Amino acid sequence: MAEGKVYIYGGTGHGKSPAAIGCGLIAAAKGAQVVIIQFLKGKGLTENDYQRRLEPEIKLFRFEKSDEDFVTLPKEKQEEEARNIRNGLNYAKKVLNTGECDMLILDEVLGLIDNKIITVEDLKNVLESRDGETDIIMTGISLDKDVSALADYVSEIRTIK
Protein backbone atom coordinates (compact mmCIF):
# COMPACT_ATOMS: atom_id res chain seq x y z
CA MET A 1 0.00 0.00 0.00
CA ALA A 2 1.16 3.57 -0.61
CA GLU A 3 2.76 5.54 2.18
CA GLY A 4 0.48 8.20 3.64
CA LYS A 5 1.27 11.87 3.28
CA VAL A 6 0.94 14.82 5.62
CA TYR A 7 -0.78 17.92 4.24
CA ILE A 8 -1.17 21.37 5.76
CA TYR A 9 -3.78 23.89 4.73
CA GLY A 10 -2.65 27.02 6.55
CA GLY A 11 -2.62 30.77 6.34
CA THR A 12 -4.83 33.70 7.19
CA GLY A 13 -7.45 33.13 4.49
CA HIS A 14 -10.86 31.52 4.72
CA GLY A 15 -11.50 28.03 3.35
CA LYS A 16 -8.91 25.84 5.09
CA SER A 17 -11.41 23.66 6.94
CA PRO A 18 -13.77 23.31 3.95
CA ALA A 19 -10.81 22.28 1.78
CA ALA A 20 -9.76 19.63 4.29
CA ILE A 21 -13.30 18.33 4.77
CA GLY A 22 -13.79 18.28 0.99
CA CYS A 23 -10.73 16.02 0.71
CA GLY A 24 -12.31 13.80 3.35
CA LEU A 25 -15.57 13.59 1.40
CA ILE A 26 -13.72 12.67 -1.79
CA ALA A 27 -11.71 10.01 0.05
CA ALA A 28 -14.88 8.58 1.64
CA ALA A 29 -16.59 8.49 -1.77
CA LYS A 30 -13.69 6.30 -2.94
CA GLY A 31 -14.19 3.91 -0.02
CA ALA A 32 -11.75 5.33 2.54
CA GLN A 33 -12.44 5.57 6.25
CA VAL A 34 -12.07 9.18 7.45
CA VAL A 35 -11.79 10.55 10.97
CA ILE A 36 -12.16 14.29 11.52
CA ILE A 37 -11.17 15.82 14.85
CA GLN A 38 -12.03 19.48 15.18
CA PHE A 39 -10.28 21.76 17.66
CA LEU A 40 -11.07 25.30 18.85
CA LYS A 41 -14.56 25.18 17.36
CA GLY A 42 -16.47 24.60 20.60
CA LYS A 43 -18.51 21.52 21.34
CA GLY A 44 -20.66 21.92 18.24
CA LEU A 45 -24.07 20.39 17.87
CA THR A 46 -24.64 17.61 20.35
CA GLU A 47 -27.37 15.90 18.37
CA ASN A 48 -26.62 16.20 14.69
CA ASP A 49 -28.55 13.89 12.38
CA TYR A 50 -26.45 14.88 9.36
CA GLN A 51 -23.25 13.95 11.15
CA ARG A 52 -24.63 10.48 11.89
CA ARG A 53 -25.59 10.00 8.22
CA LEU A 54 -21.92 10.41 7.24
CA GLU A 55 -21.00 7.40 9.34
CA PRO A 56 -19.45 4.87 9.10
CA GLU A 57 -17.22 6.32 6.37
CA ILE A 58 -16.69 9.67 8.08
CA LYS A 59 -16.54 10.09 11.85
CA LEU A 60 -16.43 13.58 13.36
CA PHE A 61 -15.20 14.32 16.89
CA ARG A 62 -14.98 17.41 19.07
CA PHE A 63 -13.64 17.13 22.59
CA GLU A 64 -14.36 20.64 23.83
CA LYS A 65 -17.24 21.19 26.23
CA SER A 66 -17.76 24.95 25.86
CA ASP A 67 -19.53 26.78 23.06
CA GLU A 68 -17.45 29.91 23.72
CA ASP A 69 -14.29 30.88 21.89
CA PHE A 70 -11.24 29.52 23.75
CA VAL A 71 -9.47 32.91 24.01
CA THR A 72 -12.53 34.55 25.63
CA LEU A 73 -12.83 31.93 28.38
CA PRO A 74 -11.65 32.74 31.91
CA LYS A 75 -8.25 31.25 32.81
CA GLU A 76 -9.68 28.30 34.80
CA LYS A 77 -12.07 27.39 31.97
CA GLN A 78 -9.19 27.62 29.47
CA GLU A 79 -7.22 25.14 31.57
CA GLU A 80 -10.20 22.77 31.64
CA GLU A 81 -10.72 23.08 27.88
CA ALA A 82 -6.99 22.60 27.28
CA ARG A 83 -7.26 19.23 29.07
CA ASN A 84 -10.26 18.31 26.88
CA ILE A 85 -8.34 19.35 23.78
CA ARG A 86 -5.29 17.31 24.78
CA ASN A 87 -7.65 14.32 25.20
CA GLY A 88 -8.66 14.90 21.58
CA LEU A 89 -5.02 14.92 20.54
CA ASN A 90 -4.43 11.68 22.47
CA TYR A 91 -7.38 10.18 20.62
CA ALA A 92 -5.78 11.25 17.33
CA LYS A 93 -2.60 9.47 18.40
CA LYS A 94 -4.57 6.31 19.17
CA VAL A 95 -6.35 6.47 15.79
CA LEU A 96 -3.00 6.79 14.02
CA ASN A 97 -1.35 4.09 16.08
CA THR A 98 -4.09 1.54 15.37
CA GLY A 99 -4.51 2.42 11.69
CA GLU A 100 -8.21 2.96 12.34
CA CYS A 101 -8.66 5.21 9.32
CA ASP A 102 -7.22 5.95 5.90
CA MET A 103 -7.37 9.72 6.40
CA LEU A 104 -7.20 11.75 9.59
CA ILE A 105 -8.17 15.42 9.47
CA LEU A 106 -6.94 17.50 12.40
CA ASP A 107 -8.99 20.62 11.84
CA GLU A 108 -7.50 23.76 13.44
CA VAL A 109 -4.78 21.74 15.18
CA LEU A 110 -2.23 24.42 14.30
CA GLY A 111 -4.28 26.85 16.39
CA LEU A 112 -3.41 24.74 19.42
CA ILE A 113 0.21 25.76 18.93
CA ASP A 114 -0.77 29.43 18.49
CA ASN A 115 -2.75 29.26 21.75
CA LYS A 116 0.12 27.47 23.56
CA ILE A 117 -2.04 24.44 24.34
CA ILE A 118 0.52 22.17 22.67
CA THR A 119 3.99 22.59 21.19
CA VAL A 120 5.29 21.74 17.73
CA GLU A 121 7.09 18.83 19.40
CA ASP A 122 3.77 17.53 20.80
CA LEU A 123 2.28 17.61 17.31
CA LYS A 124 5.34 15.88 15.89
CA ASN A 125 4.93 13.08 18.46
CA VAL A 126 1.32 12.58 17.34
CA LEU A 127 2.32 12.40 13.68
CA GLU A 128 5.10 9.90 14.42
CA SER A 129 2.57 7.48 15.91
CA ARG A 130 0.91 6.75 12.57
CA ASP A 131 1.10 3.40 10.87
CA GLY A 132 2.64 4.94 7.76
CA GLU A 133 -0.31 4.50 5.42
CA THR A 134 -2.70 7.09 6.82
CA ASP A 135 -2.99 10.47 5.11
CA ILE A 136 -3.12 13.35 7.58
CA ILE A 137 -4.50 16.80 6.86
CA MET A 138 -3.88 19.60 9.35
CA THR A 139 -5.40 23.08 9.23
CA GLY A 140 -4.72 26.35 11.00
CA ILE A 141 -3.19 29.75 10.56
CA SER A 142 0.40 28.97 11.59
CA LEU A 143 2.84 28.26 8.80
CA ASP A 144 6.17 28.79 10.49
CA LYS A 145 9.14 26.71 9.35
CA ASP A 146 8.93 24.22 12.25
CA VAL A 147 5.28 23.45 11.55
CA SER A 148 5.80 23.33 7.78
CA ALA A 149 8.70 20.90 8.23
CA LEU A 150 6.21 18.32 9.57
CA ALA A 151 4.37 18.09 6.25
CA ASP A 152 4.97 16.64 2.82
CA TYR A 153 2.75 19.32 1.24
CA VAL A 154 1.92 22.79 2.51
CA SER A 155 -0.77 24.98 0.95
CA GLU A 156 -1.10 28.59 2.02
CA ILE A 157 -4.66 29.86 1.87
CA ARG A 158 -5.10 33.61 1.78
CA THR A 159 -8.09 35.79 1.10
CA ILE A 160 -7.68 38.14 -1.85
CA LYS A 161 -11.10 39.72 -1.81
N, C-alpha and C positions, 0 to 999 in steps of 0.2 A: 504494500500500500504506500501511497505517496506520503512524504513527510509533511506535517502540518506547518503552516506559516503563521507569523504574528503580524497583524496589521494595526496601524494606528490611524484613526481619523481624528485629527486635532486641529486646533486653531481657534480664532475668535469668532468665526462665522457660524451661522445657523445651518443645521442640516446634518450634523455629525451622527446623532442618534438615529435619525431616519435612514441615513445611508447604511449604518451598521445593521439595523433591523431589516432593511431591504435585502441585504446580503443573507441574513438569516432566513428570510422567507424564500429566497431563491434556492438556498441550500436545502431547506425542508421540502420544497417542491420536487427536488431531485432525489428525495429519499433520505436525507441526512437527519440526524437527531441534533437539535439545537437547544442550548441552554442560554438564557439571557438573564444576567444579574444586573439590576439597575441600582446605582448608588446616587445619593444626594438628590433624590427625586421624591422624598417622602415615602409614606407607606403605600400610597396609591389607593386604588379601589380595592376594598376588601372582598367584595363579591362581584366578580366580573365575568359574566357569561361568555363574552367574546374571548377572553383569555383562556377559558376552559375549552373552547372550541378549537383552539390552536393545538391543544394536546392530542396525542402524545408526541408529535413531531417537534413542537416548540414548547418549552417550559420557561416561564417567566417568574423571577423571584425578586423580591425587595425585602430587605431585612430591617429597614428603619421602622420605627413605631410612630414617629411624629409626622404630621402633615406640613409643619412649618419648615421654612428654609433653614438649613443647618447653621448658617452664620448669624441668624437672628435669634437663635435659641440662647437662653441663659447658660452660663458656664457649666453648671451641674447637668443640665439636659444635654449639652454638647458631649460631655463625657459619657453619658449613658448611650447616646446615639452612636458615638465613636465605637463603643463596645459592640453594639448591634451591627455596625458596618464591618467591623473586623470579623464578626461571625460570618457575615456574607463572604468575605474574602477567604476565610477558612473553608467555607463550603465550595468556593471556586477551586481551591486547591484540591479538595477531595474529588470533585468532578474530574479534574484533570488527571489526578493520580489513578483513578479507576477507569479512565477512558469511557466515561458514561455518555459522552456526546461526541459528535463529529465537529461541531463548531460551538465555541463558547464566546459569548459577547459580554464583555465587562463594560457596561455603559456608564460613562462618567467616572471611571476608575481613576483617571488622571487627576480629577478634581480632589481625590482623597489626598494626593501628594500636595496639591496647592493649599489644602486646608490643614496640612500637617497631621492628618489622621494616620497615614502610613508614610513610609519612605520609599525611595526608588528601589532600595535594597529589598524591602518587604515585597514589592511588586515583582522584582526579579526572582525571588524565592518561590512565589506562586507560579510564575511562568516555567520555572525549572522543574516543577512537579508533574508536568504533562507527560503523557505516554509517547509523545513524538508525532502522532498522527492527527491530533486535534488542531484545527485552525482556531486562532484566537483573534478577536477584534476588540480593541480597546478604544474608548472615546474620551475626550476631554479637551480642555484648552491648552494645557502644557505641552510644549514641543521642545523642551530643552534637550541638549545633546545626550544627557544621561538617559532620559526617557526614550528618545528616538533610537538610541543604541540597542534597546531591547527588541526592536521590531525588524522584520524583514522588509516591510513596506510602510512608508509613512506618507499620508496624504494630509496636506494642510488645507483646511476649509476656511475661507474668508468671505465675508459678505461684501459685495461690490456696490450693491444698490438696495 
